[in-house]
Amino acid sequence: MLKQHKFISFVWGLLFLIVLQIFATPEPVFRFLVPAFLLYVAVVTAYNRWYLLQAQKYNFWIALRPMLLLFSGFGLFLIIPSQFLRGLFLIISVAVITFFEIILGNFAENILLNETLLIAFGLFFSFAAFYQYTPGYGFLYLAGVFAGSSLLARSFYEFTPQPASGKLAGSLILGLFCGEFFWALNFLPLHFSALAIILFNLFYFCLILNYYYLFHILNFKKIQFHLFLIAGCSLAVLIATPWKIIQ
């Protein structure tokens, strides 16, 4: 079963490339691309649920993570400007999707954290870019940031020693926090990539500190370390990015 799952995982990664390449060459045709991608996500999600049930590891929040990863990758694909970079991104995506599909059901802390940060990076970059290029749908992007952050945090907190209601409340608070910061950051005259990285840093800071709190290991040194870490990263981004005048 494990060998078959490895092969099928590679197939899912390869199909991600094929679906996006067929319906987005030379430019995305959304009336075909979006339905084809949603069908692909539905099939992968159904298979993951079946696999986890067979392995006796099924958990709704863990099964949700591959879906969030696919949507995150899809959003990044849409904002890449050149065909060459899109092709390179799709090749890398095959390896990333295959890897996380193979280890599906592995509940190691480091793997869950890295996957969470990878998904958050793609989601924040995508919504920040969408807001800059098509600001008329700002409410939808705000809702997307809230929903994505909340679901991602809830899936990450699944194996913490807290009741479900507490984990849900913490995830919703983090989602609201990210949504508010996303709204506020867009008033800054910065490129969307800088805004996305700042939001990503804030998400990571709140996510990891709340994680320590849920495990009852939060202390001043941990707060200080992560605060200095995100402050340094955010400062580097602000220094490196050009400011623009809003017309």
C-alpha positions in Angstrom: 0.0 0.0 0.0 2.9 2.3 0.8 4.5 1.8 -2.6 1.2 2.4 -4.3 0.7 5.6 -2.3 4.1 6.9 -3.3 3.3 6.4 -7.0 -0.2 8.0 -6.6 1.3 10.9 -4.8 3.6 11.5 -7.7 0.6 11.3 -10.0 -1.2 14.0 -8.1 1.9 16.3 -8.3 2.2 15.6 -12.0 -1.5 16.3 -12.6 -1.2 19.6 -10.9 1.3 20.6 -13.5 -0.7 19.1 -16.4 -4.0 20.8 -15.4 -2.5 24.2 -15.0 -0.3 23.9 -18.1 -3.1 22.9 -20.4 -5.6 25.5 -19.3 -3.1 28.4 -18.7 -1.0 28.3 -21.9 -0.3 30.8 -23.2 -2.7 32.7 -20.8 -5.1 31.4 -18.2 -8.6 30.7 -19.6 -10.5 31.0 -16.3 -13.8 29.5 -17.5 -12.0 26.2 -18.1 -9.1 26.5 -15.7 -11.1 27.1 -12.5 -13.6 24.2 -13.0 -10.7 21.8 -14.0 -8.7 22.8 -11.0 -11.7 22.4 -8.6 -12.4 19.0 -10.0 -8.7 18.0 -9.5 -8.8 19.2 -5.9 -12.0 17.3 -5.2 -10.5 14.0 -6.6 -7.3 14.5 -4.6 -9.2 15.2 -1.4 -11.4 12.2 -1.9 -8.3 10.0 -2.4 -6.6 11.4 0.7 -9.7 10.8 2.8 -9.8 7.1 1.6 -6.0 6.7 2.2 -6.1 8.1 5.7 -9.1 5.9 6.6 -7.3 2.8 5.3 -4.2 3.8 7.3 -6.5 4.4 10.4 -5.1 8.0 10.6 -8.1 9.9 9.3 -8.5 13.3 10.8 -10.6 16.1 9.2 -8.1 18.8 9.9 -5.1 16.8 8.6 -7.1 15.9 5.5 -7.8 19.6 4.9 -4.1 20.6 4.7 -3.4 19.1 1.2 -6.4 21.1 -0.1 -5.1 24.3 1.4 -1.7 23.5 -0.1 -3.2 23.1 -3.6 -5.1 26.4 -3.3 -2.0 28.1 -2.1 0.0 26.9 -5.1 -2.8 27.8 -7.5 -2.9 31.3 -6.2 0.9 31.7 -6.6 0.7 30.3 -10.1 -1.9 33.0 -11.1 0.3 35.9 -10.0 3.6 34.7 -11.7 4.1 37.1 -14.7 6.1 35.1 -17.2 5.6 31.7 -18.8 9.2 30.6 -18.0 8.7 31.3 -14.3 5.4 29.6 -14.3 6.9 26.5 -15.9 9.7 26.5 -13.3 7.2 27.0 -10.5 5.1 24.0 -11.8 8.2 21.7 -11.8 9.0 22.6 -8.2 5.3 22.2 -7.3 5.4 18.6 -8.5 8.2 17.8 -6.0 6.5 19.7 -3.2 3.0 18.2 -3.7 4.5 14.7 -4.1 6.5 15.0 -0.9 3.6 16.2 1.3 1.3 13.6 -0.2 3.8 10.8 0.6 4.1 11.9 4.2 0.3 12.4 4.6 -0.7 11.2 8.1 2.8 12.0 9.5 2.0 14.2 12.5 5.6 15.3 13.3 5.7 18.9 14.7 8.4 20.1 12.3 6.6 18.8 9.3 3.3 20.3 10.3 5.0 23.7 11.0 6.9 23.8 7.7 3.8 22.8 5.7 1.8 25.4 7.6 4.3 28.2 6.8 4.6 27.1 3.2 0.8 27.3 2.7 0.5 30.6 4.6 3.3 32.1 2.4 1.4 31.2 -0.8 -2.0 32.4 0.5 -0.8 35.8 1.7 1.2 36.4 -1.4 -1.7 35.5 -3.6 -4.3 37.7 -1.8 -1.9 40.6 -1.5 -1.3 40.5 -5.3 -4.9 40.1 -6.1 -5.7 43.2 -4.0 -3.1 45.2 -5.7 -4.1 44.3 -9.2 -7.9 44.1 -8.7 -8.8 46.1 -5.6 -12.5 46.1 -6.4 -12.9 42.7 -4.8 -11.1 43.7 -1.5 -13.9 42.2 0.7 -13.4 38.8 -0.9 -9.7 38.9 -0.3 -10.2 40.0 3.3 -12.6 37.1 3.8 -10.0 34.7 2.1 -7.2 35.8 4.4 -9.5 35.3 7.5 -10.7 31.9 6.3 -7.3 30.7 5.2 -5.6 31.8 8.4 -8.2 30.3 10.6 -8.4 27.0 8.9 -4.6 26.7 8.7 -4.1 27.6 12.4 -6.9 25.2 13.4 -5.3 22.3 11.5 -1.9 23.1 13.0 -3.3 23.1 16.6 -5.2 19.9 16.2 -2.8 17.8 18.3 -2.3 20.3 21.1 -3.5 19.2 24.5 -6.6 21.6 24.6 -10.3 21.1 24.1 -11.6 21.6 20.6 -13.5 24.7 21.6 -10.3 26.4 22.8 -8.4 25.5 19.7 -11.2 26.8 17.5 -11.4 30.0 19.4 -7.7 30.6 19.2 -7.7 29.9 15.4 -10.6 32.3 14.8 -8.9 35.0 16.8 -5.7 34.5 14.8 -7.8 34.7 11.6 -9.4 37.9 12.7 -6.0 39.3 13.6 -4.5 38.5 10.2 -7.6 39.9 8.4 -7.3 43.2 10.3 -3.6 43.4 9.5 -4.2 42.6 5.9 -6.7 45.5 5.7 -4.4 47.9 7.5 -1.2 47.0 5.6 -2.8 47.8 2.3 -2.8 51.4 3.2 1.0 51.4 3.1 2.5 52.4 -0.3 4.5 49.2 -0.6 4.7 46.5 -3.3 2.4 43.6 -2.6 5.3 41.2 -1.9 6.5 43.4 1.0 3.0 43.5 2.5 2.7 39.8 2.1 6.0 39.1 3.9 5.1 41.4 6.8 1.7 39.7 7.2 3.4 36.3 7.0 5.9 37.3 9.8 3.0 38.5 12.0 1.1 35.2 11.3 4.1 33.2 12.2 4.7 35.2 15.4 1.1 34.7 16.7 0.9 31.1 15.5 4.0 29.9 17.3 3.5 31.8 20.5 0.0 30.5 20.8 1.3 27.0 20.1 3.8 27.4 23.0 1.0 28.7 25.2 -1.3 25.7 24.4 1.6 23.4 25.4 2.2 25.5 28.6 5.8 26.2 27.6 5.5 29.9 26.7 8.1 32.1 28.5 9.7 35.5 28.1 12.8 34.2 26.2 10.6 32.6 23.5 8.6 35.8 23.1 11.8 37.9 22.9 13.5 35.6 20.4 10.5 35.4 18.0 9.8 39.1 18.4 13.4 40.0 17.4 13.2 37.5 14.6 10.1 38.9 12.9 11.1 42.5 13.7 14.5 41.9 11.9 12.8 40.2 8.9 10.2 43.0 8.6 12.8 45.7 8.9 14.9 44.1 6.2 11.8 44.0 3.9 10.9 47.6 4.5 14.5 48.7 3.8 14.8 46.6 0.7 11.5 47.4 -1.0 10.9 50.7 -2.9 8.1 52.9 -1.7 5.6 54.2 -4.3 3.3 57.2 -4.5 -0.4 56.3 -4.6 -2.1 58.0 -7.5 
